[in-house]
Amino acid sequence: LFPSMKYNNLCIVIIISLVLLLLTDEVSSASSIIINRRHMLNKLMCASSCSTTLMYPKLSLAATDTNTNNFILNTIDWNAPKSLGLNTERMCDGINDSIRETSWLVTGLGCPSYFSDGFVYQSDEDGAANVPIKGYEAYCRWVNNQRYSGDNKPQCDLICCSVTAQSTITALWRLGYASSSNDEKRSKVYLSTFTTSNDQGGLVISQKDKVLIEKNAPSGDDLRAKCNWYSCMPEILL
């Protein structure tokens, strides 16, 4: 009798241990799924605010004539709902991701959801030095006309995009061309500074572009190797 009882108790203990082990694995797996889903949700929240532009990245980069470019810009919902309430870090993520998706710094295929209605753009480039551009749509159309024209389309290589001060996002990027083209000699390096405002729901209220290197810019890999990730400035210029 007693050996049998001991055997039965041992079996019960083993069974309970196995059940607890399975439950632990399930909880761990569920926690992992929840974390992954939260991560995906955060990414989707940033991406969804630019859904009007993300529909056309391949088409935009393949466009070769002004009429096609204008048509693509007209597909953007310039009155899309704003992405209000983002802190500077999340806004930086959105700016970073949207630039990488559509290269709007050179194509003009922008993301209106991140920019306030009173947005103002300034640059030290010829044609925009002392004439601030008011309105994000007007800025994007200026970009498309000034930078994304001609037979050899420029390419935007985003080197760095970081929060560099309170309410300040800085992006270092390279405007280049096909390596086999003589136009590559016209490649430039820009530093774009975005200012956000809590009074405007965290939206970007201004952008200032500074040309750091006028021509014969270093390659993107060289710039990354020499980039200060806290300031987004190439160390060669510090």
C-alpha positions as CSV (number, residue, x, y, z in Angstrom):
1,L,0.0,0.0,0.0
2,F,2.7,2.5,1.1
3,P,4.9,2.0,-2.0
4,S,1.9,2.5,-4.2
5,M,0.9,5.8,-2.4
6,K,4.5,7.1,-2.7
7,Y,4.4,6.2,-6.4
8,N,1.1,8.0,-6.9
9,N,2.3,11.1,-5.0
10,L,5.5,11.1,-7.1
11,C,3.4,11.0,-10.3
12,I,1.2,13.9,-9.1
13,V,4.3,16.0,-8.3
14,I,5.8,15.3,-11.7
15,I,2.5,16.1,-13.5
16,I,2.1,19.4,-11.5
17,S,5.7,20.3,-12.3
18,L,5.2,19.7,-16.0
19,V,2.0,21.8,-16.0
20,L,3.8,24.7,-14.2
21,L,6.6,24.5,-16.7
22,L,4.2,24.7,-19.6
23,L,2.4,27.6,-18.1
24,T,5.7,29.4,-17.5
25,D,6.6,28.9,-21.2
26,E,3.2,30.1,-22.3
27,V,3.4,33.2,-20.1
28,S,6.9,34.0,-21.4
29,S,5.8,33.5,-24.9
30,A,2.8,35.6,-24.4
31,S,4.9,38.4,-22.8
32,S,7.2,38.3,-25.8
33,I,4.3,38.5,-28.2
34,I,2.9,41.5,-26.3
35,I,6.3,43.3,-26.3
36,N,6.7,42.6,-30.0
37,R,3.2,43.8,-30.7
38,R,3.7,47.0,-28.8
39,H,6.9,47.6,-30.7
40,M,5.1,47.0,-34.0
41,L,2.3,49.3,-32.9
42,N,4.7,52.1,-32.1
43,K,6.2,51.7,-35.6
44,L,2.8,51.6,-37.2
45,M,1.7,54.8,-35.4
46,C,4.6,56.6,-36.9
47,A,4.2,55.1,-40.4
48,S,0.4,55.5,-40.5
49,S,0.6,59.3,-40.2
50,C,2.5,59.3,-43.5
51,S,0.3,56.7,-45.2
52,T,-0.5,59.1,-48.0
53,T,3.1,59.2,-49.0
54,L,4.1,55.7,-48.3
55,M,1.8,54.5,-51.0
56,Y,4.1,55.9,-53.7
57,P,7.8,55.5,-52.8
58,K,8.7,53.4,-55.8
59,L,6.7,55.5,-58.2
60,S,8.2,58.7,-56.9
61,L,11.8,57.6,-57.2
62,A,11.2,56.3,-60.7
63,A,9.6,59.6,-61.9
64,T,11.6,61.3,-64.7
65,D,9.6,64.3,-65.8
66,T,8.1,67.3,-64.2
67,N,4.5,66.4,-65.1
68,T,4.8,63.1,-63.4
69,N,6.4,64.7,-60.4
70,N,3.6,67.2,-60.1
71,F,1.0,64.4,-60.4
72,I,2.6,62.5,-57.6
73,L,2.7,65.5,-55.3
74,N,-1.0,66.0,-56.0
75,T,-1.7,62.6,-54.6
76,I,-0.5,63.7,-51.2
77,D,-3.3,64.7,-48.7
78,W,-1.8,68.0,-47.6
79,N,-4.7,68.3,-45.1
80,A,-4.1,65.0,-43.5
81,P,-4.8,64.7,-39.7
82,K,-1.8,65.8,-37.6
83,S,0.2,63.5,-35.4
84,L,-0.4,65.4,-32.2
85,G,1.1,64.6,-28.9
86,L,4.4,63.0,-30.0
87,N,7.4,63.8,-27.8
88,T,10.6,65.0,-29.5
89,E,12.1,61.4,-29.6
90,R,9.1,59.9,-31.3
91,M,8.9,62.8,-33.7
92,C,12.5,62.2,-34.5
93,D,11.7,58.6,-35.3
94,G,8.9,59.7,-37.6
95,I,11.1,62.2,-39.4
96,N,13.9,59.6,-39.7
97,D,11.5,56.9,-41.1
98,S,9.7,59.1,-43.5
99,I,12.9,60.5,-45.0
100,R,14.2,57.0,-45.5
101,E,10.8,55.9,-47.1
102,T,10.3,58.7,-49.7
103,S,13.5,60.8,-49.6
104,W,11.3,63.9,-49.3
105,L,14.3,66.1,-48.7
106,V,15.0,65.8,-52.4
107,T,11.7,64.5,-53.9
108,G,9.2,66.7,-52.0
109,L,7.1,63.7,-51.2
110,G,6.6,64.9,-47.7
111,C,4.7,63.9,-44.6
112,P,2.3,66.7,-43.7
113,S,1.1,65.0,-40.5
114,Y,4.3,65.9,-38.7
115,F,4.3,69.6,-39.6
116,S,2.2,72.5,-38.3
117,D,0.1,74.7,-40.5
118,G,2.4,77.6,-39.7
119,F,5.5,75.8,-40.8
120,V,8.4,78.0,-42.1
121,Y,11.4,76.8,-44.1
122,Q,14.7,78.6,-44.5
123,S,17.9,77.7,-46.3
124,D,21.3,79.3,-47.1
125,E,21.1,77.9,-50.6
126,D,20.8,80.2,-53.6
127,G,17.1,80.9,-54.3
128,A,16.0,80.6,-50.7
129,A,18.5,82.5,-48.6
130,N,16.5,85.5,-47.6
131,V,13.1,84.3,-48.6
132,P,11.5,82.0,-46.0
133,I,9.0,79.6,-47.5
134,K,5.8,79.5,-45.5
135,G,3.7,76.3,-45.5
136,Y,4.9,72.7,-45.7
137,E,3.2,72.0,-49.1
138,A,4.9,75.1,-50.6
139,Y,8.2,73.9,-49.2
140,C,7.7,70.4,-50.7
141,R,6.9,71.8,-54.1
142,W,10.0,74.0,-53.9
143,V,12.1,71.0,-53.1
144,N,10.6,69.1,-56.0
145,N,11.3,71.9,-58.5
146,Q,14.7,72.9,-57.2
147,R,16.3,69.5,-56.3
148,Y,14.3,66.8,-58.1
149,S,14.6,68.2,-61.6
150,G,16.7,67.3,-64.7
151,D,17.5,64.0,-66.3
152,N,19.7,62.7,-63.5
153,K,17.7,62.4,-60.4
154,P,19.5,63.2,-57.1
155,Q,19.6,60.7,-54.2
156,C,19.1,61.4,-50.6
157,D,21.4,59.5,-48.2
158,L,20.3,60.1,-44.6
159,I,23.5,59.9,-42.5
160,C,22.1,60.8,-39.0
161,C,18.8,61.9,-37.5
162,S,18.9,62.7,-33.7
163,V,17.4,64.8,-31.0
164,T,20.2,67.3,-30.4
165,A,18.5,69.7,-27.9
166,Q,15.2,70.3,-26.3
167,S,12.5,70.6,-29.1
168,T,15.3,70.2,-31.7
169,I,15.9,67.4,-34.2
170,T,19.0,67.5,-36.5
171,A,19.5,65.5,-39.7
172,L,22.7,65.1,-41.6
173,W,22.2,64.0,-45.2
174,R,24.0,63.8,-48.5
175,L,22.5,64.8,-51.8
176,G,24.3,62.8,-54.5
177,Y,23.9,61.3,-57.9
178,A,24.8,58.1,-59.8
179,S,28.5,57.4,-59.3
180,S,29.0,57.1,-63.0
181,S,27.7,60.5,-63.7
182,N,29.7,63.8,-63.9
183,D,26.9,65.3,-61.8
184,E,28.3,63.5,-58.8
185,K,30.8,66.3,-58.6
186,R,27.8,68.5,-57.5
187,S,27.1,66.3,-54.5
188,K,26.5,68.2,-51.3
189,V,26.1,67.6,-47.6
190,Y,23.3,69.3,-45.7
191,L,22.5,69.8,-42.0
192,S,18.7,70.2,-41.5
193,T,17.5,71.5,-38.1
194,F,13.8,70.9,-37.2
195,T,12.2,72.7,-34.3
196,T,9.1,71.4,-32.6
197,S,6.6,73.2,-30.4
198,N,4.6,71.9,-27.4
199,D,2.1,74.7,-28.1
200,Q,1.5,73.1,-31.5
201,G,1.1,69.6,-30.1
202,G,4.7,68.6,-30.7
203,L,4.6,69.3,-34.4
204,V,7.5,70.7,-36.4
205,I,7.1,74.4,-36.8
206,S,10.3,75.2,-38.7
207,Q,13.2,73.7,-40.7
208,K,16.5,75.3,-41.5
209,D,18.9,73.8,-44.0
210,K,22.6,74.6,-44.0
211,V,24.9,73.5,-46.7
212,L,28.0,72.0,-45.0
213,I,29.9,70.9,-48.1
214,E,29.1,72.6,-51.5
215,K,30.5,70.0,-53.9
216,N,32.5,66.8,-54.2
217,A,31.0,65.6,-50.9
218,P,32.5,62.5,-49.2
219,S,30.7,59.2,-49.6
220,G,27.9,58.3,-47.3
221,D,30.1,55.6,-45.7
222,D,32.9,58.2,-45.0
223,L,30.4,60.6,-43.4
224,R,29.0,57.8,-41.2
225,A,32.5,56.9,-40.0
226,K,33.2,60.5,-39.0
227,C,29.8,61.4,-37.7
228,N,29.2,62.7,-34.2
229,W,25.9,61.0,-33.4
230,Y,25.1,63.4,-30.6
231,S,25.3,66.5,-32.8
232,C,24.9,64.9,-36.2
233,M,27.9,66.8,-37.3
234,P,30.8,65.2,-39.3
235,E,33.9,65.3,-37.1
236,I,35.9,66.7,-40.0
237,L,33.9,69.9,-39.7
238,L,33.8,70.2,-35.9
